Every structure is written in structure tokens, then in C-alpha cells.
Amino acid sequence: MKKIILITGASSGMGLETTKDLVKEGHIVYGAARHTDKIKEAGAKAIEMDMSKEDTIKKGVDKIIKEQGRIDVLWNNAGFGLYGAVEDVTLDRARYQFEVNVFGLARLTQLVTPHMRKQKSGLIINTSSMGGKIYFPLGAWYHATKHALEGFSDCLRLELKQFGIKVVVLEPGAIETNFYQVFQKEFSKLPKNSAYKKLMKAYQNMDSSLKGSPASLISQTVQKIINTDKPKTRYLVGRMAKPLVFVRKWFGDRALDSMMMRMVK
């Protein structure tokens, strides 16, 4: 059944791969991002949207409703990773991390849900991360946003159930995207004489050798979520995701602390 789907962060990585596949499936897909050339090439309808600017978010939703009259699926996929020691990262950068990963997502959700309530159906998929359940050194601000998104999604799921709207949390592990290039760029903005430069160097070496699961795994998972009548509340997928979450759940924080620090020696 053809659905009207809005995907944020659709210009690269998981979002772009899934956009291509959903278009091939015959859905009407609106891909939202700051840069839209690749979205157009994928055959989707492109929307210029900056998750830190409310006017672009509202304009995007209005455009879809005007053209289609409904939104069946919202995949809140846009986000980035801000990495660096808590001591080094400025609060302005930390606020921007929350603006994109949490508040922009929340505003888009607020604008879409009234339309889903009216049609008495809908699906919202929020991209969290295995980082919403565990943690890595130098990732305090990023992990804070993903932990926040986990709680936000749980409450949203309960609130919207009465209106026939489903809420699902997607928790990717290591995926082959440009995520690591982004955090390398973030490292370059930090103090050159940082007290944490040894840890930063070890972290960079670890991540340069880390091979993730293909983005197609996320596309397959999203398609599964969309095509089932009763999706699970969470989908933990991708390299290292289940093992690391398992360690914390069953062996505790100290065991995971030890494992994390061994990875960045």
C-alpha cells in the first residue's frame, strides 16, 4: 500500500539509502535535508529543511499537507555526533547538538502529529542509537541527546497510542556512514593543547579501523517497520549494538567501563 513518507537526514548514509529503496517500493517519499541534490537524484520529492530552524521545518510539513493531504510515516532520522571532552566542548556547541538531535526533532513531531491524529493513523520512527543505551568516552553531549530521545519516544508512544499512531525507536550500532568523518571535524575545533588529547588520538585510531554494517541493513529494517501492522517498540541493529547493550544490561556499568577504555588504549 502506497504511503506518504517524510524522512529527515535523507541526503546521505542511512537516510539516502532508505529513501532510494522506499521510492522503488512505490511510496511517495519526501526527503528533507539542508542539501537536496542527492535526494532528487534518488527520485524522491526534496524539501530543504534545517533542523535548527523552525521556519524551514514548518514550511516542509505545510508543503506535504498541501500536496498530499496526509503524512503516513515520519522518520526522524536527522542528527549528528558532537564529540569531545565535556571540559573542552563549548556550551554553544552543546546547545546546537540538542537543537538538532532533540528539539528540532520534537518540533517536527509536534507539527506532524495533529495531521496523524486527524487521520487516526500514523507511524513515527525516531533514530536513536545503541548510544542511547550505552556510552563511549568523549561522547557525553551526543549520548545525552540519544538518552533523551529514548525517554521522549517512550512517553510519546503512550500519548499517541489512543489515536492509532505508532512510535518506534531505531537503535543503530556501527553503520558505514559519514558519521565518523563528522566527529573528526568536530575534534578539529577543540583546543590543541587539550588535557584529553591522548584519549582523542586513541579514539581516532579506534574509529578509523572500525568497519560498520552497511546502510542497507537500516533500509531493510525501516521497510520492515513500515510494512508490519504491529512493529516492535525498538529495533537494535548493526555491528556491536547487541553485544555492547548486553554487556551493560547483564554485567553492569563497571564491566562496560572497562571494555570501553580497553578499546581506546
BELPETA-V350665 format. One record per residue. N is the residue number from 1. RES is the residue in three letters. PHI is phi in radians with two decimals (none if undefined). BURIAL is b if it has 9 or more other ideal C-beta (glycine too) atoms within 8 Angstrom, else e. D_CENTER is the distance of its C-alpha to the mean C-alpha in Angstrom with 1 decimal. Layout:
# BELPETA-V350665
n=N res=RES phi=PHI burial=BURIAL d_center=D_CENTER
n=N res=RES phi=PHI burial=BURIAL d_center=D_CENTER
This chain:
# BELPETA-V350665
n=1 res=MET phi=none burial=e d_center=25.5
n=2 res=LYS phi=-1.17 burial=e d_center=24.0
n=3 res=LYS phi=-2.13 burial=b d_center=21.0
n=4 res=ILE phi=-1.63 burial=b d_center=19.7
n=5 res=ILE phi=-2.14 burial=b d_center=16.0
n=6 res=LEU phi=-1.97 burial=b d_center=13.8
n=7 res=ILE phi=-2.12 burial=b d_center=10.6
n=8 res=THR phi=-1.60 burial=b d_center=8.9
n=9 res=GLY phi=1.09 burial=b d_center=8.2
n=10 res=ALA phi=-1.64 burial=b d_center=10.8
n=11 res=SER phi=-1.59 burial=b d_center=13.1
n=12 res=SER phi=-2.79 burial=b d_center=12.2
n=13 res=GLY phi=0.93 burial=b d_center=10.9
n=14 res=MET phi=-1.04 burial=b d_center=9.1
n=15 res=GLY phi=-1.13 burial=b d_center=9.1
n=16 res=LEU phi=-1.20 burial=b d_center=12.8
n=17 res=GLU phi=-1.03 burial=b d_center=13.9
n=18 res=THR phi=-1.22 burial=b d_center=13.0
n=19 res=THR phi=-0.98 burial=b d_center=14.4
n=20 res=LYS phi=-1.01 burial=b d_center=17.6
n=21 res=ASP phi=-1.20 burial=b d_center=18.0
n=22 res=LEU phi=-1.24 burial=b d_center=17.7
n=23 res=VAL phi=-1.10 burial=b d_center=20.1
n=24 res=LYS phi=-1.09 burial=e d_center=22.4
n=25 res=GLU phi=-1.26 burial=e d_center=22.3
n=26 res=GLY phi=1.75 burial=e d_center=23.8
n=27 res=HIS phi=-1.37 burial=b d_center=21.1
n=28 res=ILE phi=-1.62 burial=b d_center=21.0
n=29 res=VAL phi=-1.93 burial=b d_center=17.7
n=30 res=TYR phi=-1.82 burial=b d_center=16.7
n=31 res=GLY phi=-1.74 burial=b d_center=14.3
n=32 res=ALA phi=-1.97 burial=b d_center=13.3
n=33 res=ALA phi=-2.99 burial=b d_center=13.0
n=34 res=ARG phi=-1.28 burial=e d_center=15.5
n=35 res=HIS phi=-2.12 burial=e d_center=17.2
n=36 res=THR phi=-2.02 burial=b d_center=18.0
n=37 res=ASP phi=-0.97 burial=e d_center=20.6
n=38 res=LYS phi=-1.22 burial=b d_center=18.7
n=39 res=ILE phi=-1.15 burial=b d_center=17.4
n=40 res=LYS phi=-1.11 burial=b d_center=21.1
n=41 res=GLU phi=-1.09 burial=e d_center=22.2
n=42 res=ALA phi=-1.36 burial=b d_center=20.0
n=43 res=GLY phi=1.56 burial=e d_center=22.1
n=44 res=ALA phi=-1.62 burial=b d_center=19.6
n=45 res=LYS phi=-1.48 burial=e d_center=20.3
n=46 res=ALA phi=-1.67 burial=b d_center=18.8
n=47 res=ILE phi=-2.26 burial=b d_center=17.9
n=48 res=GLU phi=-1.36 burial=b d_center=17.8
n=49 res=MET phi=-2.49 burial=b d_center=15.3
n=50 res=ASP phi=-1.95 burial=e d_center=14.5
n=51 res=MET phi=-1.17 burial=b d_center=12.1
n=52 res=SER phi=-1.71 burial=e d_center=14.7
n=53 res=LYS phi=-2.21 burial=e d_center=17.5
n=54 res=GLU phi=-1.07 burial=e d_center=18.3
n=55 res=ASP phi=-1.09 burial=e d_center=20.9
n=56 res=THR phi=-1.27 burial=b d_center=18.8
n=57 res=ILE phi=-1.17 burial=b d_center=16.4
n=58 res=LYS phi=-1.13 burial=b d_center=19.6
n=59 res=LYS phi=-1.08 burial=b d_center=21.3
n=60 res=GLY phi=-1.12 burial=b d_center=18.6
n=61 res=VAL phi=-1.12 burial=b d_center=18.9
n=62 res=ASP phi=-1.04 burial=e d_center=22.6
n=63 res=LYS phi=-1.09 burial=b d_center=22.9
n=64 res=ILE phi=-1.14 burial=b d_center=21.4
n=65 res=ILE phi=-1.10 burial=b d_center=23.6
n=66 res=LYS phi=-1.12 burial=e d_center=26.6
n=67 res=GLU phi=-1.48 burial=e d_center=26.2
n=68 res=GLN phi=-2.04 burial=b d_center=25.2
n=69 res=GLY phi=1.41 burial=e d_center=26.0
n=70 res=ARG phi=-2.89 burial=e d_center=23.0
n=71 res=ILE phi=-2.34 burial=b d_center=19.3
n=72 res=ASP phi=-1.56 burial=b d_center=18.9
n=73 res=VAL phi=-2.35 burial=b d_center=15.1
n=74 res=LEU phi=-2.02 burial=b d_center=12.2
n=75 res=TRP phi=-1.88 burial=b d_center=8.8
n=76 res=ASN phi=-1.38 burial=b d_center=6.5
n=77 res=ASN phi=-1.93 burial=b d_center=4.0
n=78 res=ALA phi=-1.14 burial=b d_center=5.4
n=79 res=GLY phi=2.93 burial=b d_center=5.3
n=80 res=PHE phi=-2.61 burial=e d_center=7.8
n=81 res=GLY phi=-1.90 burial=b d_center=9.8
n=82 res=LEU phi=-1.71 burial=b d_center=13.1
n=83 res=TYR phi=-2.08 burial=b d_center=15.7
n=84 res=GLY phi=2.66 burial=b d_center=19.3
n=85 res=ALA phi=-1.11 burial=b d_center=21.7
n=86 res=VAL phi=-0.94 burial=e d_center=21.7
n=87 res=GLU phi=-1.13 burial=e d_center=25.1
n=88 res=ASP phi=-1.60 burial=b d_center=24.2
n=89 res=VAL phi=-1.35 burial=b d_center=21.2
n=90 res=THR phi=-1.22 burial=e d_center=22.5
n=91 res=LEU phi=-1.18 burial=e d_center=21.5
n=92 res=ASP phi=-1.10 burial=e d_center=21.0
n=93 res=ARG phi=-1.19 burial=b d_center=18.2
n=94 res=ALA phi=-1.11 burial=b d_center=16.8
n=95 res=ARG phi=-1.11 burial=e d_center=17.1
n=96 res=TYR phi=-1.12 burial=b d_center=15.2
n=97 res=GLN phi=-1.01 burial=b d_center=12.2
n=98 res=PHE phi=-1.21 burial=b d_center=12.4
n=99 res=GLU phi=-1.06 burial=b d_center=13.2
n=100 res=VAL phi=-1.38 burial=b d_center=10.1
n=101 res=ASN phi=-1.36 burial=b d_center=7.4
n=102 res=VAL phi=-2.13 burial=b d_center=9.8
n=103 res=PHE phi=-1.26 burial=e d_center=12.8
n=104 res=GLY phi=-1.13 burial=b d_center=11.8
n=105 res=LEU phi=-1.04 burial=b d_center=9.5
n=106 res=ALA phi=-1.14 burial=b d_center=12.5
n=107 res=ARG phi=-1.14 burial=b d_center=15.0
n=108 res=LEU phi=-1.07 burial=b d_center=13.6
n=109 res=THR phi=-1.09 burial=b d_center=13.7
n=110 res=GLN phi=-1.04 burial=e d_center=17.2
n=111 res=LEU phi=-1.36 burial=b d_center=18.4
n=112 res=VAL phi=-1.50 burial=b d_center=17.4
n=113 res=THR phi=-1.04 burial=b d_center=18.7
n=114 res=PRO phi=-1.04 burial=e d_center=22.3
n=115 res=HIS phi=-1.24 burial=b d_center=22.5
n=116 res=MET phi=-1.20 burial=b d_center=21.1
n=117 res=ARG phi=-1.09 burial=b d_center=23.6
n=118 res=LYS phi=-1.10 burial=e d_center=26.3
n=119 res=GLN phi=-1.53 burial=e d_center=25.8
n=120 res=LYS phi=1.05 burial=e d_center=25.4
n=121 res=SER phi=-2.91 burial=e d_center=22.5
n=122 res=GLY phi=2.76 burial=b d_center=18.9
n=123 res=LEU phi=-2.40 burial=b d_center=15.6
n=124 res=ILE phi=-2.06 burial=b d_center=12.3
n=125 res=ILE phi=-1.95 burial=b d_center=9.3
n=126 res=ASN phi=-1.89 burial=b d_center=6.5
n=127 res=THR phi=-1.42 burial=b d_center=3.4
n=128 res=SER phi=-1.65 burial=b d_center=5.0
n=129 res=SER phi=3.14 burial=e d_center=6.9
n=130 res=MET phi=-1.06 burial=b d_center=10.6
n=131 res=GLY phi=-1.22 burial=b d_center=10.6
n=132 res=GLY phi=-1.50 burial=b d_center=10.4
n=133 res=LYS phi=-2.07 burial=b d_center=13.8
n=134 res=ILE phi=-2.22 burial=b d_center=15.3
n=135 res=TYR phi=-2.81 burial=b d_center=15.7
n=136 res=PHE phi=-2.24 burial=b d_center=16.9
n=137 res=PRO phi=-1.07 burial=b d_center=19.5
n=138 res=LEU phi=1.25 burial=b d_center=18.7
n=139 res=GLY phi=-2.01 burial=b d_center=15.2
n=140 res=ALA phi=-0.96 burial=b d_center=16.3
n=141 res=TRP phi=-1.25 burial=b d_center=14.4
n=142 res=TYR phi=-1.11 burial=b d_center=11.0
n=143 res=HIS phi=-1.12 burial=b d_center=11.7
n=144 res=ALA phi=-1.06 burial=b d_center=13.2
n=145 res=THR phi=-1.17 burial=b d_center=10.2
n=146 res=LYS phi=-1.32 burial=b d_center=8.4
n=147 res=HIS phi=-1.12 burial=b d_center=11.9
n=148 res=ALA phi=-1.10 burial=b d_center=12.3
n=149 res=LEU phi=-1.13 burial=b d_center=9.4
n=150 res=GLU phi=-1.06 burial=b d_center=11.1
n=151 res=GLY phi=-1.17 burial=e d_center=14.4
n=152 res=PHE phi=-0.99 burial=b d_center=13.4
n=153 res=SER phi=-1.20 burial=b d_center=12.3
n=154 res=ASP phi=-1.10 burial=b d_center=15.5
n=155 res=CYS phi=-1.16 burial=e d_center=17.7
n=156 res=LEU phi=-1.07 burial=b d_center=16.3
n=157 res=ARG phi=-1.04 burial=b d_center=17.0
n=158 res=LEU phi=-1.21 burial=e d_center=20.6
n=159 res=GLU phi=-1.17 burial=e d_center=21.2
n=160 res=LEU phi=-1.63 burial=b d_center=20.4
n=161 res=LYS phi=-0.99 burial=b d_center=22.0
n=162 res=GLN phi=-1.12 burial=e d_center=25.4
n=163 res=PHE phi=-1.79 burial=b d_center=24.4
n=164 res=GLY phi=1.35 burial=e d_center=23.3
n=165 res=ILE phi=-1.81 burial=b d_center=19.6
n=166 res=LYS phi=-1.68 burial=b d_center=17.3
n=167 res=VAL phi=-2.18 burial=b d_center=14.0
n=168 res=VAL phi=-2.20 burial=b d_center=12.0
n=169 res=VAL phi=-1.81 burial=b d_center=9.4
n=170 res=LEU phi=-1.74 burial=b d_center=7.7
n=171 res=GLU phi=-2.12 burial=b d_center=8.2
n=172 res=PRO phi=-1.21 burial=b d_center=8.4
n=173 res=GLY phi=-1.56 burial=b d_center=11.2
n=174 res=ALA phi=-1.28 burial=b d_center=12.5
n=175 res=ILE phi=-2.18 burial=b d_center=11.7
n=176 res=GLU phi=-1.31 burial=e d_center=13.9
n=177 res=THR phi=-2.34 burial=b d_center=12.0
n=178 res=ASN phi=-1.58 burial=e d_center=13.0
n=179 res=PHE phi=-0.97 burial=b d_center=10.8
n=180 res=TYR phi=-1.25 burial=b d_center=14.2
n=181 res=GLN phi=-1.12 burial=e d_center=16.1
n=182 res=VAL phi=-1.15 burial=b d_center=14.1
n=183 res=PHE phi=-1.27 burial=b d_center=14.9
n=184 res=GLN phi=-1.10 burial=b d_center=18.4
n=185 res=LYS phi=-1.11 burial=e d_center=18.8
n=186 res=GLU phi=-1.12 burial=b d_center=17.9
n=187 res=PHE phi=-1.02 burial=b d_center=20.5
n=188 res=SER phi=-1.17 burial=e d_center=23.0
n=189 res=LYS phi=-1.56 burial=e d_center=22.9
n=190 res=LEU phi=-1.52 burial=b d_center=24.0
n=191 res=PRO phi=-1.00 burial=e d_center=27.7
n=192 res=LYS phi=-1.15 burial=e d_center=29.6
n=193 res=ASN phi=-1.73 burial=e d_center=31.7
n=194 res=SER phi=-0.97 burial=b d_center=29.0
n=195 res=ALA phi=-1.17 burial=e d_center=30.3
n=196 res=TYR phi=-1.92 burial=b d_center=27.2
n=197 res=LYS phi=-1.13 burial=b d_center=27.7
n=198 res=LYS phi=-1.13 burial=e d_center=28.8
n=199 res=LEU phi=-1.16 burial=b d_center=25.6
n=200 res=MET phi=-1.08 burial=b d_center=23.6
n=201 res=LYS phi=-1.14 burial=e d_center=25.8
n=202 res=ALA phi=-1.10 burial=b d_center=25.4
n=203 res=TYR phi=-1.14 burial=b d_center=21.6
n=204 res=GLN phi=-1.10 burial=b d_center=21.7
n=205 res=ASN phi=-1.13 burial=e d_center=24.2
n=206 res=MET phi=-1.10 burial=b d_center=22.1
n=207 res=ASP phi=-1.31 burial=b d_center=19.0
n=208 res=SER phi=-1.22 burial=e d_center=21.2
n=209 res=SER phi=-1.78 burial=e d_center=22.5
n=210 res=LEU phi=-1.51 burial=e d_center=19.4
n=211 res=LYS phi=-1.81 burial=e d_center=18.9
n=212 res=GLY phi=-1.66 burial=b d_center=15.8
n=213 res=SER phi=-1.26 burial=b d_center=15.6
n=214 res=PRO phi=-1.18 burial=e d_center=15.6
n=215 res=ALA phi=-1.08 burial=b d_center=12.8
n=216 res=SER phi=-1.08 burial=e d_center=15.2
n=217 res=LEU phi=-1.11 burial=b d_center=14.5
n=218 res=ILE phi=-1.19 burial=b d_center=11.0
n=219 res=SER phi=-1.03 burial=b d_center=13.0
n=220 res=GLN phi=-1.09 burial=e d_center=15.7
n=221 res=THR phi=-1.19 burial=b d_center=13.7
n=222 res=VAL phi=-1.11 burial=b d_center=12.2
n=223 res=GLN phi=-1.07 burial=b d_center=15.9
n=224 res=LYS phi=-1.08 burial=b d_center=17.2
n=225 res=ILE phi=-1.08 burial=b d_center=15.3
n=226 res=ILE phi=-1.17 burial=b d_center=16.5
n=227 res=ASN phi=-1.58 burial=e d_center=20.0
n=228 res=THR phi=-1.81 burial=e d_center=20.8
n=229 res=ASP phi=-1.32 burial=e d_center=22.6
n=230 res=LYS phi=-2.24 burial=e d_center=21.5
n=231 res=PRO phi=-1.20 burial=b d_center=18.0
n=232 res=LYS phi=-1.20 burial=e d_center=17.3
n=233 res=THR phi=-1.31 burial=e d_center=15.4
n=234 res=ARG phi=-2.49 burial=e d_center=13.2
n=235 res=TYR phi=-2.27 burial=b d_center=12.6
n=236 res=LEU phi=-1.71 burial=b d_center=12.6
n=237 res=VAL phi=-2.43 burial=b d_center=13.0
n=238 res=GLY phi=1.88 burial=b d_center=13.5
n=239 res=ARG phi=-1.00 burial=b d_center=15.9
n=240 res=MET phi=1.28 burial=b d_center=16.9
n=241 res=ALA phi=-1.05 burial=b d_center=14.6
n=242 res=LYS phi=-1.17 burial=e d_center=17.4
n=243 res=PRO phi=-1.07 burial=e d_center=20.1
n=244 res=LEU phi=-1.22 burial=b d_center=18.6
n=245 res=VAL phi=-1.15 burial=b d_center=17.6
n=246 res=PHE phi=-1.06 burial=e d_center=21.1
n=247 res=VAL phi=-1.04 burial=b d_center=22.8
n=248 res=ARG phi=-1.17 burial=b d_center=21.6
n=249 res=LYS phi=-1.12 burial=e d_center=22.3
n=250 res=TRP phi=-1.78 burial=e d_center=25.8
n=251 res=PHE phi=-2.03 burial=e d_center=27.0
n=252 res=GLY phi=1.63 burial=e d_center=25.6
n=253 res=ASP phi=-1.09 burial=e d_center=24.2
n=254 res=ARG phi=-1.10 burial=e d_center=27.2
n=255 res=ALA phi=-1.14 burial=b d_center=26.7
n=256 res=LEU phi=-1.22 burial=b d_center=23.1
n=257 res=ASP phi=-0.96 burial=e d_center=24.2
n=258 res=SER phi=-1.08 burial=e d_center=26.9
n=259 res=MET phi=-1.13 burial=b d_center=24.7
n=260 res=MET phi=-1.06 burial=b d_center=22.2
n=261 res=MET phi=-1.26 burial=b d_center=25.2
n=262 res=ARG phi=-1.17 burial=e d_center=26.9
n=263 res=MET phi=-1.23 burial=e d_center=24.0
n=264 res=VAL phi=-1.98 burial=b d_center=24.4
n=265 res=LYS phi=-1.40 burial=e d_center=28.1
